Amino acid sequence: MLDEGGAGGLAFFPIATSVKKRPGMYFGGTGSSAVNNAIYELISNAIDQYLMGYATKVKVEVFDSVIKVSDDGRGLPFNAPAPIEHCASLAEFYFLYRHNLPTADNHAPHVHILSGGLGLAVINAASDYIKVISSDGHRIYRQEFGEGAIQTPCEIDCIVSDSGTELEFFLDKTLFQVPVPDMPSMRKTLFELAHFYPGLVVEFQGERFLAERGLLDLAYIRYSALVVGSLSPSRQYFFQGKENGVQIQVAALGDSGSTEYKSWVNGVETVEGGVHILGLERAFLKVGWKPHIALIHVILHDPKYAGPSRDTLCHTFITEVVEKLVEESLFEIVKNQRN
């Protein structure tokens, strides 16, 4: 076990043997939904790049059991040194060792999709092979991993090119009952994902999802399903803001005696709500509006909150942040719509 020496003094440890013995513990099963979770891990890394301003798109392609995930971010750290001698780069190190915190380099914001993070080392341990092509804009790195190990040395071409990373992988059929993803579920998730991150282009099997209005477009879809006759909502509201490391996106539609709330934190749905919804409720109460539907996505930029939220959000300071940000923008909008 490697206790220290990684980014920020994190603890790292080899993971291949454990993953091969108990793949279901890491992937949430061994069926098609587990394959989806493997893909979501790689997509989450691309979205982190988007949130830091380095990426604009992520693409997923599935050909039978061969899966490709690519982005136009700044590339994997093949040009950074590893904390141990037998790894030629920090990228190699990440494919071999798992870390004990939400992110290997303790970066934030960090998002998840549906479930907790896996890490590149877990994907490597569960794959027959992973072919990596990554560019930092000045060099192109090519290397193969698989079965929890390094399969080929890194090849480097000093060529000026667009930055980004492509990972092609084939999961180990002996570990998964169904080594192919659940395609309808994948499509639904990626479609919704585009609405969580306005401006991010998400491509899947030739389709292109882009939601410039973010959660507002998703709110309209939900509103149409809830309201008989799909009447046009009397009011609409959309807001994005950030304060004290709390980034929020909010959308609301219609008028009703009660409000249906849906919420997410760091990309994961908080099915039991939490303090972010309480902040929304207080802001709506102050302006005297009960929308038919209200959606909120919170992204926490402090590294200590980078892990996925489970069921509910409990960090009480977020209530005041959400209430303040929403109230300030909502008051003017509601006042104008009444006039």
N, C-alpha and C positions, 0 to 999 in steps of 0.2 A: 504493500500500500504506500502511495505517495502522500504524505501528510501535508506538506507545504511546498512553497516554491512557485506556485502558479500565480496568476494575476491577482493582486491584492491579498496574497497569502492564503488563498482558498485551499481547502483539502480536496485532493483528487484521488481516484482509485480506479484500477482496471475493473471492467464490468462484464467482459465477454462470457465468462463461465457462468455467471449468475443469470444472465439474459437467456442463454441457451437452455439452462435447467428450468427456468420459470418465466417464459416469455409472456404469459398471460398477466403476470404481476406487473409488468412494465407497460404493456400495450392495452391493458383492460380486456384481455381475451385473446383468442387466436383465430377469430373469424374475420369477415370482411371489414367490420367496424374497427378492428385492431389495425388493419392495413390503412384505413383512413387516418387513424391517429398517427401513424408513421409519416404520412404525407403532411398532415397538419403541423407536425413539428418543424418540417422544413419550410413550410409556408410562414409559420410564425417568425422564423429567423428573417425572412424577407420583409415582413411587415415591420419588424424592429428597425430594419434599414430605412423603410419608408418614414417611420416616425422620427428618425434622426435626420431626415432630409437627404438621404443618399439613394433611395430607390423610388421608382414611379410605377413599376409593374411587377407582377408575379404571374407565372404561367405554369399550368399543370397539364401534362399529357400522359395518357395511359394507353399502352399497346399490349394487350393481353396481360402478362404479368410484369412487363417492363414499365417502370414509372419514371417520368422526368419532371423535375421541379426546377424552374429557372427564374432569375430575377436580374434586374439591372443595377444592383447595389454596388458597394465598393469592393466586393470580393472577400474571400476568406483570407485569414492572416498567414499566407504562405511565406511572406517576406519578414515575419516576426520570429524571433528565436523562441524555442521551447524551453521550459524550465528543467528539462532533463536531457541528458546527452544523446540517448538513442533515438530521439525524435528530431528530424531535420528542421521542423518548423512548428510554430504554434498551432497551425491548422492540423498537422499530423497528430499533435498531442490531443487536440479536441476529439479526434476520431478514435482515440484509444482509451482516454480516461474520462470518467464522469466526475462532475463537481458536486459539491454539497450545498450549493446555493442556487437560487432561481436561474442565474446566468453565469457562464464560465468566467467572464471578466467583470461581473458585478455591474453591468450596464443597465440603464433604465432610460426610457420606459421599455418594458418587456411585456409582450402579450402572449396569450395562449388561445387555442381554438378548441372549445368544448371540454378539453381535459387538461391535466397538468403536463408540464414539459417532460420530454424524454431525453434530449441531448443527442449529439451526433454519434457518440460512442455507442449508445444503445441501438441506433439505426444500423451502425456498422456491424455490431455483434449479431444482429438478426438478419443480415443480408448475405446472399451468395457473393454479390459484388456491388460496389458503388464506384461509378466512374465520375470523377470530378474534373470539371473545366472551370477555372476561375481566373478573372482578370482584375487587376487594380488600375487598369487604364494604360499601364506602361509595360507590363509583362503578363503573359498568359501561362498559367500553371496547370499541368495535367498530371493526375495521379489516380491510382486505383486502390481501393480498400475493399474489405470484405471478410466475413467470418471473424470479425473482431480484431483484425490485424491489418498491417500494411501489405499490399500485394505487389506494388511496383514503386520504385523510387520516383520522385517528382521530376517531371520534365519542364523546363522553363524556356519559353520563347520570348526574347526581348522585342516585342512588337507593340507599337501604340495601337490601342483598340478601345472600344467601348468597355467600360467596367461591368462586372456582373458575374454571376455564378450559375452553372448548370450541374445538377446532380442527377445522374441516371442510376437507378438501383433496382435490384431483383431480390425480393425477400426469399429467405430460406423456406422451401416447401415442407421441410421436415418439422418446422416450428409452427407453421400456420395451417389451419384446416382449409382455409380459403385464402390463397396468396394474392387475391385481387381485391380492389376496393369495392365498396358499395357505391356504385356510380350515381344513382338518384339522390342518395343522402349527401354525397360529395358535392353534387351540383347545387343542391339547396343551401348547403353550408357556405359555399363559395359565393353564391349569389347574395346572401345576407352579409357576408364578410365585406363585400364592396361597399355596402351602405355604412359600415362602422367607420370606414376610413375614406372620407370624401376625396375624390381625385385619384385614388389608387386604381390602376387598371388590373383587373383579375381575369385571366384567360383560362378557359377549361374546355378541352376537346373542341377547339375551334370557335367557341362562344367567347364573347368579350363583355364583361360586366364592368360598368363604370357608373357611379352614382355621385354626381357633382353636388347634389343636395343632400347626400348622406341619409341620415335617419328620417328625414322628412319624406323621401320617396318610399321608404319602408313603412312609415306611418300611414301613408295613403293606401298602400296595399292592405294593411291590417284594417284600416277604417272601412274599406270597401267590403271586407269580409264580415264586419260587425254590424254595419248599418244597412237595414233593409232598404232596397231600392237604390243604394249607393248614391244618396244625395250628396251634393257638394257641401263640404263642411263650411259652417258659417265663419270660422276663424282658423287660422293656421299660425304656427310659431316654429321658428327654427333658430337655434343659437349654438355657437361654438365659442369657448373661452377657456382661459387658464389662469389660475392663481395659486400661489404657494405649492407648486408642484402637482396640482390637481387640474387635469385637462378634462373638460366635459363637452359633450355634444347632446343637445336636447331637441326633440321635435314633439309638437302637440297639435291636435286637430279637434274641431267640433265643440259642441256644448252638450253637457249631459248632467244628470243628477249625480252620477258617480263616474269615476275615472278608472279606466283599465291602464295599469302601469306595466311596462316591461323594461328591464334594466340589465345592463352588462357592466363588468369591471375587467379591465385588461383583456377584453375579447371574450370573456366567459360570462354566460348568463347567470345572474343572481336571482334564482327562481323564487327565493323567499324575500326578495327586496333588500331593504336595509336603510342606512342613514342617508344615502344619496336620494332615495325616494322621499324620505322625510323632508329633506331640504326642498325638493320640488313641491311637495304638498304645501309647505309653508309659504313659498313664493306665490303659488297659485291662489292661496287663501287671501293673501294681502291685496291682490288685485281683483278679487271677486270672480275668479274664473274657474269652472270645473270642466276641463276638456273631456271629450269622449275617450281619447286615447293619448297617452303620453309615454314617450320613449326616452331613455337616458343611457349614455355610455360614458363611463368614467375611465380615464387612463391615469394611473398614478406614476409620477416621474421619480419618486424617491426609490432607490434600489431596494430598501427594506420591504417595500410593498410590491415587488416585482413578481412574486408568486401568484398563482391563480386564486381568485376569491371563490370560496365554496359556498354555494347556496345564498349567502347573505353578506352584506358589507357592514362592518361594525366599527370602523375607525370614526369616532364621533366628530372629529374636527371637520370632516367632509360635509356634514350637514350645513354648517355655517357657510362654507365656501360655495356650495351649490345654491343655497338660498340667496346669498348676496349677488352672485353672478346672474342668476336667472331673474331675480326681482328687478335689478337695474335695467336689464334689457326688455323684460316683459312689460313693465309698467308703460313704457312709451308705446309699444306695439298695441297693447290692449286699448289704451286711450285713443289711439288713432283709428282703430277698427270700430270703436263705439261711435266715433264722430263720423 
